[in-house]
Amino acid sequence: MSKVRLAVIQMRGNDSRDTNVARTIEKIEAAVSDGAQIVCLQELFTGPYPAQSEDYRNFSWAETIPGPTTDELSVLAARHQIVIVVPLFERRAPGLYHNSVAVIDADGKISGIYRKMHIPDDPLFYEKFYFTPGDLGFRVIPTRYAKLGVGICWDQWYPEAARLFSLAGAEILLYPTAIGWIHSEKAELGAILHSSWHTMMRSHAIANGIWLGAPNRVGVEAELEFWGASFIASPRGEVVAEANHTDEAIVIADCDLALSDDVRTHWPFLRDRRIDAYGDLTKRWID
């Protein structure tokens, strides 16, 4: 399939899993009404962002895959013949948790799982307390409409991850995200931080000649103001659809997958890679 209609959903989180899922289903239904075939939700969409503090009570948000949320969205995916990218706080086993994504294919079956590989530990982003680093690698997940490379938030800062997804045959990169401003930093650094985030992901699209979608949370949760600005970029890095910083939104665009071949032919970065000279990339530092 050459052309795919992609939607990324930008929403506020609240303290009710059932409310979050019900409201998300409403947004998915609206995206379907606008022709969406692939719908990507924001990071940890079933609840508030848990990692602003190290609080054992927050492990109660975790669930299994498959589990109640994937079961509910699988029915929706099959009914509408759509792909849904579902980011979850995964309870893999007692005491073992991941920041994960389940990709539900258009037949309602889980086509693949991705577990966040890069786990941050920054002020108000204390994810190492909650999440074990992923152990599935940078797998491409096949679906009816496109092959997906799905990273999660902090993964989006690493060109190595985007490249590995692309080399494995991804046709669309997706980065469900929960990123925002710390109140005390916004005045000085807000514009710079947002621009860096935006630029970094556009660079993945350009360097790999690939479509990219990034759904982010929006709204204020405790000390964080999630900046929204979810967007879809073309293989040339053009932002073809984008939300604002404050409102919930469905960001939707038609992605012509054949464009990747044209872009990669004229910008032959993959052709000219010196794979014989990159061995040191596997080192922590070159001494």
N, C-alpha and C positions, 0 to 999 in steps of 0.2 A: 504494500500500500504506500503510495507516494505522499499523499496529503493526509495529515492527521490534525484534528482539532483538539488542542490542548487547553485545559483550564487549570489554574492554580488558585486556591481559595485562601483568602486572608480574613482571619477572624480574631475576635477577643476570646480569651479563655475565662472560665469561671469555676466555681467550686463544686459543680454538679456534673458528674460524668454523663448522666442520662440527658441533662439539658444540652451539654456540649455536643453529644452525638446527634440528638434530635435536630438541633439547629444546623449542624453540619449537613445532615441529610437534606434539609430544606435547600441549602446552598448547592448541593450536588444536583438535586432535582432541577434547580434553576439553570445550572450549567448544562444539563442534559437538554433542557428546553431550547438552549442556544446552540445545540449541536455538538457539545463536547463528547469526545470519545475516550480521552484520558483525563482523569481528574486527580490532581495531587493536593493533599492536605498539608497543613503546617506541622512542624515538629511537636510531638507530644500533645496532640490536639484534644485529647479527652479530658484534660484538666488544666489547672494553672501550671505555670512553669515551676518545677519543684526545687530547682537547684540554687535558689537564692540563699538557702541556709542548709545546714547539715542537720536534718530532722528525720529521725527514724519513722515518724508517722507518715511521711510522704511515700514510703514503700507500699502503702495501701493502694496507691494509684496503679500499681503494676498489675498486669494480666498476662495470661498465656497467649501464645500464637500457635494454633488457632485458639480462639477464646470468644468472649461475648461480643466484642466490637467487630472482629473480623467476621463472625457469624452473621451479625446484623448487616454489615456492608456487603457481604457476599451475596445475600439475597437481592440487594439493590443493584449490584453490578450485573447479576444474571438477568434481572428484570429489564434493565435498560441496555444490556450488551455493551457495557463500558468497562474500562480499566480504572481501578481506584488504588491510589498509592496511599497507604495508611500508616502513618508514623505512631508508634506506641512505646510506652514504658513496659518493656517485656520482662515478665517473670519466667525465666527459663527453667529454674530449679530452685529449691529452697536456698536462700542466701545468694543466688546468682541472677543478676539483673543486667539488662542491656537497654540502650537507647536504639530502637529498631524501627524498621519499616517492613510491612507485609504488602506485597503487590498482589492485588486480587485481579485476576484476568476477567475477560468479558463473559466467560462461562460461569463465573462465581467461584472458581477454584483459586487457591493461593498458588501463584506462579513462582514466587520466590520470596526470600527474606534477605534483607541487608541489615547488618548490625554496625552501628557507628564505630569507625576505626580510630578516629582521633578524639580523645576525650579531654576537654578543657578543665582547667582548675584556675579560675580567675575570680576576682571579687564579684560576688553575686552569680557566678556561674560555677558552682562547686560540684561539677558533674562526676569527678573521680570518686566522691563519696557514694554515689549511687550506681554508677555504670561500669561494668567490665568492658574493656575494649573488644571490639568485634573480632571474630575468628573465622569469618567466611570470606575474607578478602574483598576485592573489588569486582565482584561478579556482575555480569550483565544479565538482566532478567528479561526473558522473552515474553512478549504479550501479543495479542491478536493484531494490534495496530502498530507497534514499534518495539524495538529492543531498547530497554531502559537501563541507564546507569544511574543509580540512586545513591547519593551521599546524604549526609545529615549535618547541617549547620557548620560546626568547626571543620568538618571535612572539606568545606568549600574553599578554605584558604590554601589548600595543598595542590599545586599543579600536577604532582605525581599521581594523585588519585584520579583527577580528570583525565589525564593521559592514559592511565591503565584502563579505565572504563572505555575510553574511545578505541584503544587498540584492541580491546576484546569485542568490538563490534557494536557498541552502543550507538543508537541513532538520536536519542534525546538524553541529555543530562538533567537530572532533577535534584534540587537541594532544599528539601523541607527544612525550615529554619525557625529559630526563636532568638532573635538578636535585637538589642535595643540599647538605649542610652541610660546610664546611671545619672540620676538627677543632678548630682553635683558636678558632672563632667559635661553636660549637654551644651551649656553656653560656650565653653571654650573649644570643645572637641566634636560636638555633634555633627557638623557638616563634614568634617574630615573623616570621621568614622564611617558615616553612611557612604561617602564617595569612595572610600577604600573598598568597602564591601561590594558595592556596585561594580567598580572597576575590576576587581579580582575575578568576579564571575563572568563578566563580559570577556575578560582575557581568556578564560577557559573555552568559551564559545569560539573565539577567533583562533586560538592556537590549535584547536582540534577540528575546526570546521564543522561545528555541531550545534544543534538547537539546545537551548537551556531554559529551564523554568525554575523560579525560586519563590515559593510561597512563604511569607513571614507572618508571625503574629502581629497584632496591633493592640494598642491600648496600654494602660498603666496597671502593673501588678506589683504591689509593694514598692520596692526601690527602683524598679526597672520600667522604662517607657519603651515598649516595643515599637520600632519605627515603621512597621508595615513596608510600604514601597515594593511589594511583591511585583515581579516582572517576568517577562518572557523575552529572550534575546535570540536573534538569528545566528546562523553560522558566520556571519560577518561581524557579529557583535552589536548589530543594531537592536535597540530596544523597541520591539514592535507592539508591546502592550505593557502598561504599568499602573499600579494603584498609588494612591497618595499615602501620606504618613499617618492619617488619623482615622480613616473609615474602613469598615469591613468592605470587602470587594471580591468579585469574581473576575479574575484577569484571564482573558481568553484570546487565543490566536490560532490561525491556521498555519501549521508547520509543513512546508513542502520538503520532505525528507530528501528528495532528489537534489536539492540545493547544495547539500554537503559535497556531492561529487563535483559540482561546478566550482565551489569555493576551494576545495582541496586541490583541484587541477590548476587553478590560477594562483593559489597560495600553497605551494607544495611542501608544507612543513613536514609532513609525514615522509615524503620522498627523501628529503635532504637530512633527515635525522642521522647523526653519527653514532649508531648503536654500538659500534666497536669501541667508542671512546667514553662511554657513560658508566663504566663499572663503579667508579667512585661514588656514584649517587647512593649506593647502598651503605656507605659509611656515615657515621654520625657527624664526623668532622675530618677534614683532610689535614693531617699533621705534617 
